[in-house]
Amino acid sequence: MADFDFAIIGGGINGTGIARDAAGRGFKVVLIEQNDLASGTSSASSKLIHGGLRYLEHYKFRLVHAALRERELLLRAAPHLVRPLRFVLPINEARRSAMLLRIGLLVYDWIGWRKILPGTSELDLVTDAAGLPLKHRFHHAFEYSDCFADDARLVVLNAVDAAERGAVIRTRTRCMRADRGDVWRLVLNARGQRDVVTARVLVNAAGAWVEAFAETALRQQPQGRLRLDKGSHIVVRRLYDHDRAYIFQAADGRVVFAIPFQRDFTLIGTTDRPFSGDPSTVLPSGEEIEYLCSVVNEYFRTPIAAADVVWAFAGVRSLYDDGARKPQDIGRDYALMLDERFGEAPLLTVYGGKITTYRRLAEDVLAKLSHFFPRTRPWTAHSPLPGGDFVYDGVETLIDRTQRTWRFLTADHARRLTCAYGTRVDRVLTTATGLDDLGMRFGADLTAAEVRYLMTKEFARTADDVLWRRSKLGLHFSDAQRAALDHFMAQAGGPRA
Ligand SMILES: Cc1cc2nc3c(=O)[nH]c(=O)nc-3n(C[C@H](O)[C@H](O)[C@H](O)COP(=O)(O)OP(=O)(O)OC[C@H]3O[C@@H](n4cnc5c(N)ncnc54)[C@H](O)[C@@H]3O)c2cc1C
């Protein structure tokens, strides 16, 4: 008898998505994450729930179609975290002809499973507000729909839901070794404490670490199937006054997004550079920052420079190498490799994937293992994530309700809490009748009540877990405020790594 049916390595979007799906089918699941949830690539994405307009150029119709189908499913499952976003694509004939863009967008709309999101339209940039921040030489644009999501919170909510359905979520626990017999025997290291668990199936969802895990913990030969590719983003003070995003065509054939971010900022990304080494050490380079500034400066009237960057982050894409030459030519799809041997416990390895397609990936993992675990059905397509049990366009109504119920909150505070917690805002604010009831204030509008909720319900242990992954309040915190929060959390949570 094994302790668990599934042991899943990796607390990114794919690992937590698989944990949620498997736990919801009644399996005993343990998820093992060496750091915090979403501390890897899943908090460093462009945060788009999209089909990837650009992949149409590479004829990846199946990938785009499947991803677009997920777009509206996720919007309904987590309407507090996922929001529709209109993208303005200025026509730049030197890069791609208007005709080519029009055809691409027609296809994007046509294969896009849209029931909620509006289709493509054309903009006159001379009269439309979207033209204001742009240089005068851009006269026309297309405008189309995709969605924007809080990637790290999406990961956390999958873990929360998995836990509520019985999964054991072990953060800051590294899987050091996995020995295969008729069950898997995993040696774990949780902040210096050694521990052993057994499981019937092992899922390697370690993202960019997938081959490193296979080499060190499973002692397998490198498979050479993984291609690592670094992508960086910069955040600057808000560059324009409306709520739409821009997609700019760069001289190297790539596209760069400028997206409204955390009300006061603009998020700009991304780059595509081959990467080797330990993904934990990835950082944006000066050259990448210059590149992103230069693409934006080709389009916006007011130039930006490296000195305007208030935050920059980088992540490592793990791409399943299908033999294509350039990183941008490799499909952003995923591959699932099932290694089954007579009399031995199975190993399933996840390569690649996107935030957008994690739910379907998890479903495919369960389908791939269905001969070990028959008689279960997919269930996640129409099940809300925690706090997401309201209508997809109801977030403003919910914000109003938060403000009417807790009248002492400012409009911005009510909005931030509702967009983070959805209907579970009640569990954060409980019976508070004034701000003092929420306890100590650490900076921005973060209170002890919220921090306690994050520690007890959302697996947060350090200030960075709260400031950069459960929220983006780090953008508003000084070093001293961060240290005070860390101190409070250490006192409240006992010893940490
Ligand atoms: C720059 C960039 C932009 C992107 N933009 C988008 C986008 O807009 N939309 C989209 O859909 N996708 C996007 N993606 C892709 C998306 O972010 C990734 O596909 C996704 O986050 C991968 O998730 P994951 O769970 O596989 O990996 P990760 O999130 O990296 O999770 C793997 C986890 O495994 C853990 N781990 C590793 N080894 C061990 C061990 N031995 N023991 C325990 N734990 C271990 C790591 O700590 C890590 O947290 C982007 C990616 C990048 C880099």
Ligand as a Chemical Component Dictionary entry (heavy atoms), coordinates in Angstrom:
data_LIG
# 
_chem_comp.id                   LIG 
_chem_comp.type                 NON-POLYMER 
_chem_comp.pdbx_formal_charge   0 
_chem_comp.three_letter_code    LIG 
# 
loop_
_chem_comp_atom.comp_id 
_chem_comp_atom.atom_id 
_chem_comp_atom.alt_atom_id 
_chem_comp_atom.type_symbol 
_chem_comp_atom.charge 
_chem_comp_atom.model_Cartn_x 
_chem_comp_atom.model_Cartn_y 
_chem_comp_atom.model_Cartn_z 
_chem_comp_atom.pdbx_ordinal 
LIG C1  C1  C 0 8.537  35.192 -20.245 1  
LIG C2  C2  C 0 7.386  34.238 -20.263 2  
LIG C3  C3  C 0 6.124  34.675 -20.658 3  
LIG C4  C4  C 0 5.056  33.783 -20.662 4  
LIG N1  N1  N 0 3.834  34.264 -20.978 5  
LIG C5  C5  C 0 2.775  33.434 -20.966 6  
LIG C6  C6  C 0 1.485  33.948 -21.199 7  
LIG O1  O1  O 0 1.280  35.160 -21.367 8  
LIG N2  N2  N 0 0.451  33.075 -21.206 9  
LIG C7  C7  C 0 0.621  31.739 -20.988 10 
LIG O2  O2  O 0 -0.366 31.017 -21.047 11 
LIG N3  N3  N 0 1.839  31.221 -20.719 12 
LIG C8  C8  C 0 2.918  32.033 -20.695 13 
LIG N4  N4  N 0 4.157  31.559 -20.406 14 
LIG C9  C9  C 0 4.326  30.123 -20.157 15 
LIG C10 C10 C 0 4.001  29.755 -18.713 16 
LIG O3  O3  O 0 4.433  30.722 -17.804 17 
LIG C11 C11 C 0 4.645  28.421 -18.365 18 
LIG O4  O4  O 0 4.353  27.471 -19.345 19 
LIG C12 C12 C 0 4.138  27.870 -17.037 20 
LIG O5  O5  O 0 4.242  28.820 -16.024 21 
LIG C13 C13 C 0 4.928  26.622 -16.666 22 
LIG O6  O6  O 0 4.413  26.133 -15.463 23 
LIG P1  P1  P 0 5.018  24.842 -14.789 24 
LIG O7  O7  O 0 4.113  24.464 -13.693 25 
LIG O8  O8  O 0 5.297  23.807 -15.825 26 
LIG O9  O9  O 0 6.475  25.302 -14.277 27 
LIG P2  P2  P 0 6.890  26.187 -13.003 28 
LIG O10 O10 O 0 5.932  27.257 -12.720 29 
LIG O11 O11 O 0 8.311  26.601 -13.201 30 
LIG O12 O12 O 0 6.803  25.151 -11.802 31 
LIG C14 C14 C 0 7.756  24.117 -11.619 32 
LIG C15 C15 C 0 8.054  24.042 -10.133 33 
LIG O13 O13 O 0 8.798  22.872 -9.841  34 
LIG C16 C16 C 0 9.549  23.137 -8.682  35 
LIG N5  N5  N 0 10.602 22.115 -8.527  36 
LIG C17 C17 C 0 11.639 21.892 -9.355  37 
LIG N6  N6  N 0 12.400 20.872 -8.874  38 
LIG C18 C18 C 0 11.826 20.447 -7.733  39 
LIG C19 C19 C 0 12.148 19.418 -6.772  40 
LIG N7  N7  N 0 13.229 18.632 -6.897  41 
LIG N8  N8  N 0 11.339 19.265 -5.694  42 
LIG C20 C20 C 0 10.238 20.059 -5.528  43 
LIG N9  N9  N 0 9.902  21.041 -6.406  44 
LIG C21 C21 C 0 10.683 21.233 -7.497  45 
LIG C22 C22 C 0 10.080 24.534 -8.944  46 
LIG O14 O14 O 0 10.470 25.210 -7.744  47 
LIG C23 C23 C 0 8.895  25.208 -9.638  48 
LIG O15 O15 O 0 8.122  26.014 -8.750  49 
LIG C24 C24 C 0 5.259  32.418 -20.335 50 
LIG C25 C25 C 0 6.516  31.986 -19.927 51 
LIG C26 C26 C 0 7.571  32.883 -19.867 52 
LIG C27 C27 C 0 8.911  32.439 -19.378 53 
# 
loop_
_chem_comp_bond.comp_id 
_chem_comp_bond.atom_id_1 
_chem_comp_bond.atom_id_2 
_chem_comp_bond.value_order 
_chem_comp_bond.pdbx_ordinal 
LIG C1  C2  SING 1  
LIG C2  C3  SING 2  
LIG C2  C26 DOUB 3  
LIG C3  C4  DOUB 4  
LIG C4  N1  SING 5  
LIG C4  C24 SING 6  
LIG N1  C5  DOUB 7  
LIG C5  C6  SING 8  
LIG C5  C8  SING 9  
LIG C6  O1  DOUB 10 
LIG C6  N2  SING 11 
LIG N2  C7  SING 12 
LIG C7  O2  DOUB 13 
LIG C7  N3  SING 14 
LIG N3  C8  DOUB 15 
LIG C8  N4  SING 16 
LIG N4  C9  SING 17 
LIG N4  C24 SING 18 
LIG C9  C10 SING 19 
LIG C10 O3  SING 20 
LIG C10 C11 SING 21 
LIG C11 O4  SING 22 
LIG C11 C12 SING 23 
LIG C12 O5  SING 24 
LIG C12 C13 SING 25 
LIG C13 O6  SING 26 
LIG O6  P1  SING 27 
LIG P1  O7  DOUB 28 
LIG P1  O8  SING 29 
LIG P1  O9  SING 30 
LIG O9  P2  SING 31 
LIG P2  O10 DOUB 32 
LIG P2  O11 SING 33 
LIG P2  O12 SING 34 
LIG O12 C14 SING 35 
LIG C14 C15 SING 36 
LIG C15 O13 SING 37 
LIG C15 C23 SING 38 
LIG O13 C16 SING 39 
LIG C16 N5  SING 40 
LIG C16 C22 SING 41 
LIG N5  C17 SING 42 
LIG N5  C21 SING 43 
LIG C17 N6  DOUB 44 
LIG N6  C18 SING 45 
LIG C18 C19 SING 46 
LIG C18 C21 DOUB 47 
LIG C19 N7  SING 48 
LIG C19 N8  DOUB 49 
LIG N8  C20 SING 50 
LIG C20 N9  DOUB 51 
LIG N9  C21 SING 52 
LIG C22 O14 SING 53 
LIG C22 C23 SING 54 
LIG C23 O15 SING 55 
LIG C24 C25 DOUB 56 
LIG C25 C26 SING 57 
LIG C26 C27 SING 58 
# 
